Structure formats: structure tokens, C-alpha cells
Amino acid sequence: MIKIYKIQSLILLIFSFLICSEEETDNTAAAPNDFNSMFLLGVGSASGGEDENDDTPWSIGILADIGNDSVIGFDIAGEGTMLDSTYGGYDDLAQGTSYNFLYGADISQSKNDKIHIGLIFGFIETEADCPDSYIGYQCYADQDPDYEHEFNGGGFLTYSLNESINLGLRATKHSTMLTLGIKY
């Protein structure tokens, strides 16, 4: 589990560096819908299946313009179902967490409207397991649970409404979400 936190911290540090290091080198006026970065929030519904949990899927992430009409980003989402055998449970249904990279391109013909379409690829938790604790901890002797992961993939579409707001769709095999982007 500690390795996952180290990987997450490294990824967020890299993206923070990429976002902060981008500077406008041209002093000419930018088009109204140009952006350097965007903060994304998403909420939606599960993609179905008989073993689905009742939690509402959500996502939070960033998307950054890397030039040449391309965008790159990262998101963390609560989606899908994992089997949770912690806190004395046995294969209880719980919401899984996914960690995803986003890569897309601007497909709009006009510089006033921005439409990005792209791919989502990452991994999602499918199972958490550990020996039972007899005194109320998550696992025996307060150990970290063992997690199993599988590939998570899908696509996204965003449309710039104005200078600061973006609407979009995010879909994987585990969920479909409506996203709201705030440009900065």
C-alpha cells in the first residue's frame, strides 16, 4: 500500500511541475477558449452488472494543454465494484478506486470552440484482502491489506462552453460520468 502512495505522490508531483512550468511565450492575445490547465469533477452512474455496489461513481482530476492540439491528464475515480474482505467482512461489495491517465486531442475546426476527445487508461482495485483482526482493526495486527488490480480503460470528450467552464463525458467499462471542468 505504501508503494501506491509513493507512486501517486510522484505522479501528482510530475503533473504539478508540468502545469506550473508552462508559461505563455507569445505576448499576443489568446483565443477565448484557450487554456493551460483544467480541474475536472465528474459524477455519474455505474455501467451495470449484477454484482454492482450502490455507491455513486465520481472522479476528480486535471487536464493540461501540452501544445500541438494535445491534452494530457490524470484522474482518480471511485467506480466499479471491488470485493472487500477487510474489517471482518468476506467478499463484501465496495466501490473500487481507479487511477487513470488521460490523453486526447483537439478535434475542433474552429479556434473559438475547443472539443477534445481522448483515451483513458489506468488500473482499478478489484479486491482487498487480509487476515481478520480480533480487536476491530482493518486487518490482523493492523497490517495493510493486499490489493488486486486490473486494467481500466475508456474514453472522454470535453467541450469548452466559455473562457472558464468546460462540460464533458467520461466513460469506462465500470461507469459513465458527466464532467465539469474549470479552467485556470
C-alpha positions as CSV (number, residue, x, y, z in Angstrom):
1,M,0.0,0.0,0.0
2,I,2.9,2.4,0.8
3,K,4.2,1.8,-2.8
4,I,0.9,3.0,-4.2
5,Y,1.0,6.2,-2.2
6,K,4.6,6.8,-3.3
7,I,3.5,6.3,-7.0
8,Q,0.5,8.6,-6.5
9,S,2.7,11.3,-4.9
10,L,5.2,11.1,-7.7
11,I,2.6,11.3,-10.4
12,L,0.9,14.4,-8.8
13,L,4.3,16.0,-8.4
14,I,5.1,15.5,-12.1
15,F,1.8,16.9,-13.2
16,S,2.2,19.9,-10.8
17,F,5.6,20.6,-12.3
18,L,4.2,20.3,-15.9
19,I,1.4,22.7,-15.1
20,C,3.5,25.2,-13.2
21,S,6.3,25.2,-15.8
22,E,4.1,26.1,-18.7
23,E,4.4,29.8,-19.4
24,E,2.9,31.9,-22.2
25,T,5.8,32.7,-24.5
26,D,3.8,34.7,-27.0
27,N,2.5,38.1,-26.0
28,T,-0.3,38.1,-28.5
29,A,-3.9,37.7,-27.2
30,A,-5.1,34.2,-26.8
31,A,-8.3,32.8,-28.2
32,P,-11.2,33.0,-25.7
33,N,-11.3,29.2,-25.2
34,D,-7.6,28.5,-24.9
35,F,-6.5,27.1,-21.6
36,N,-3.3,25.8,-19.9
37,S,-5.0,23.6,-17.4
38,M,-8.3,22.4,-16.2
39,F,-9.6,21.0,-13.0
40,L,-12.2,18.2,-13.6
41,L,-15.0,16.9,-11.4
42,G,-17.3,14.1,-12.5
43,V,-20.3,12.2,-11.3
44,G,-22.4,9.6,-13.0
45,S,-23.8,6.1,-12.9
46,A,-22.4,2.6,-12.9
47,S,-22.2,0.7,-16.1
48,G,-24.2,-2.2,-14.9
49,G,-23.8,-5.8,-13.8
50,E,-25.4,-8.0,-11.3
51,D,-22.7,-7.5,-8.6
52,E,-22.7,-3.7,-8.6
53,N,-22.5,-1.8,-5.3
54,D,-24.9,1.1,-4.6
55,D,-22.3,3.9,-4.5
56,T,-22.4,6.8,-7.0
57,P,-19.4,6.9,-9.2
58,W,-17.2,10.0,-9.0
59,S,-14.0,11.3,-10.4
60,I,-11.6,14.2,-9.8
61,G,-8.6,15.1,-12.0
62,I,-6.7,17.6,-14.0
63,L,-6.2,18.0,-17.8
64,A,-3.3,20.1,-19.2
65,D,-2.7,21.5,-22.7
66,I,0.7,20.3,-23.9
67,G,0.7,22.1,-27.2
68,N,0.2,20.8,-30.8
69,D,-3.6,20.5,-30.0
70,S,-3.0,17.7,-27.4
71,V,-4.0,17.4,-23.8
72,I,-2.7,15.1,-21.1
73,G,-4.1,14.5,-17.6
74,F,-4.6,12.3,-14.6
75,D,-7.7,11.4,-12.6
76,I,-8.7,9.4,-9.6
77,A,-12.2,7.8,-9.6
78,G,-14.5,5.9,-7.3
79,E,-16.1,3.5,-9.8
80,G,-16.8,-0.2,-10.3
81,T,-17.0,-2.8,-7.6
82,M,-14.3,-4.5,-5.6
83,L,-14.5,-7.4,-3.2
84,D,-13.6,-6.2,0.3
85,S,-12.5,-8.7,2.9
86,T,-11.3,-6.2,5.5
87,Y,-12.9,-5.2,8.9
88,G,-14.1,-8.8,9.3
89,G,-16.1,-8.9,6.0
90,Y,-15.9,-11.6,3.4
91,D,-16.1,-10.5,-0.2
92,D,-18.4,-7.6,0.7
93,L,-19.2,-5.4,-2.3
94,A,-17.5,-2.0,-2.1
95,Q,-16.7,0.8,-4.6
96,G,-13.3,0.4,-6.3
97,T,-10.8,3.2,-6.8
98,S,-9.2,3.7,-10.2
99,Y,-6.1,5.7,-11.1
100,N,-6.0,6.8,-14.7
101,F,-4.0,8.7,-17.3
102,L,-5.9,10.7,-19.9
103,Y,-4.5,11.6,-23.3
104,G,-6.5,13.4,-26.0
105,A,-6.5,15.8,-29.0
106,D,-8.4,18.8,-30.1
107,I,-10.8,17.8,-32.9
108,S,-12.5,21.2,-33.4
109,Q,-12.1,23.0,-36.7
110,S,-12.5,26.4,-35.1
111,K,-10.2,28.1,-32.6
112,N,-13.2,29.7,-30.8
113,D,-14.6,26.3,-29.8
114,K,-12.5,23.6,-28.2
115,I,-13.6,19.9,-28.4
116,H,-11.2,17.4,-27.0
117,I,-11.6,13.6,-27.4
118,G,-9.3,11.1,-25.9
119,L,-8.4,7.8,-24.2
120,I,-8.4,6.8,-20.5
121,F,-6.1,4.1,-19.4
122,G,-5.1,3.0,-15.9
123,F,-5.8,0.5,-13.2
124,I,-8.7,-0.2,-10.8
125,E,-8.8,-2.0,-7.4
126,T,-10.7,-5.3,-7.7
127,E,-10.1,-6.9,-4.3
128,A,-8.8,-6.0,-0.8
129,D,-8.0,-9.0,1.4
130,C,-6.2,-9.6,4.7
131,P,-6.4,-11.7,7.9
132,D,-9.2,-10.7,10.3
133,S,-8.5,-8.5,13.3
134,Y,-9.9,-9.7,16.6
135,I,-9.9,-6.2,18.1
136,G,-11.5,-4.0,15.4
137,Y,-8.6,-3.1,13.2
138,Q,-8.9,-3.3,9.4
139,C,-6.6,-6.2,9.3
140,Y,-4.8,-8.6,11.8
141,A,-2.1,-6.8,13.8
142,D,-3.1,-3.5,12.0
143,Q,-1.3,-4.7,8.7
144,D,-2.1,-3.2,5.3
145,P,-4.5,-5.2,3.2
146,D,-3.3,-6.8,-0.1
147,Y,-5.0,-5.2,-3.1
148,E,-5.5,-6.8,-6.5
149,H,-5.8,-4.5,-9.6
150,E,-6.9,-4.9,-13.2
151,F,-6.7,-2.7,-16.3
152,N,-9.2,0.2,-16.6
153,G,-9.8,1.8,-19.9
154,G,-12.2,4.1,-21.7
155,G,-12.6,7.5,-23.3
156,F,-13.5,11.1,-22.7
157,L,-15.0,14.1,-24.5
158,T,-14.9,17.7,-23.4
159,Y,-16.4,20.9,-24.9
160,S,-15.5,24.5,-23.9
161,L,-18.6,26.5,-23.1
162,N,-16.7,29.7,-22.4
163,E,-13.4,31.1,-21.1
164,S,-13.7,29.2,-17.7
165,I,-16.2,26.3,-18.0
166,N,-16.0,23.0,-19.8
167,L,-18.5,20.2,-20.0
168,G,-17.8,16.6,-20.9
169,L,-18.4,12.9,-20.7
170,R,-16.1,10.3,-19.2
171,A,-16.8,6.6,-19.9
172,T,-15.1,3.4,-18.8
173,K,-16.3,-0.2,-18.6
174,H,-17.2,0.5,-15.0
175,S,-19.1,3.8,-15.2
176,T,-20.3,6.7,-17.3
177,M,-20.0,10.2,-15.9
178,L,-20.8,13.8,-16.8
179,T,-17.8,16.1,-16.1
180,L,-17.5,19.7,-15.3
181,G,-14.1,21.4,-16.0
182,I,-12.9,24.7,-14.5
183,K,-10.1,26.2,-16.5
184,Y,-7.2,28.1,-14.8
